[in-house]
Amino acid sequence: MNVLIIGGTGLISTAITRELLARGDTVTHYNRGQRAAASPEGVRRIAGDRQDYAAFERQMAEAGPFDCVLDMICFTPEEAESAVRAFRGRAGQFIFCSTVDVYRKPAGRYPVREDEPRDPASPFTYAADKARCEAVFEAAHARGDFPVTRPTAIFGAATLLRPPPQGRIIVHGDGRSLWAVHDVGRAFAGAPRPSAPTTPPGRSG
């Protein structure tokens, strides 16, 4: 498949990229180019600023279409609306990296299910904006602009930013379940559904 990752050089994006390359997919990273060395060998790179909406949408029109687009750095509804304009009818699948924090806390059950009420904590701007992004992408999905998938929960040692009180860490299940970055990468890479193949720019079919 021909896959675009918006972002591509972060912790999760790097794991996704390795998984995609290992199975033979064509991978393109779109980012500001400030960490180009972090991209593995074989990745095509497009430098730009996704917050320059007109330029971003023009670059994506020139680069695509794509079998799958993974948006790892969409944080505001304005960025989501720009992504819809950029990929409407030009992406076989769109995967939006969301957050479990869009759901009400405390949750009614664990693990959190997709049908839990979406009610992010009002002071938490990050979660509120992610919820608004989800609404934009769900509307795009309903209109038939492109199919949308939204992973939300990430668990692993790399997500622990500081020790919790009393040094206690709550883990999934019986404590033997590991959901580390490479697991997340495998899950993201497994999400795209094969569609009609596209030809990457500059290559013959």
Beta strands, then each sheet from edge to edge (+ up, - down):
strand 1: 2-6
strand 2: 26-31
strand 3: 44-47
strand 4: 68-71
strand 5: 94-96
strand 6: 148-149
sheet 1: 3+ 2+ 1+ 4+ 5+ 6+
end
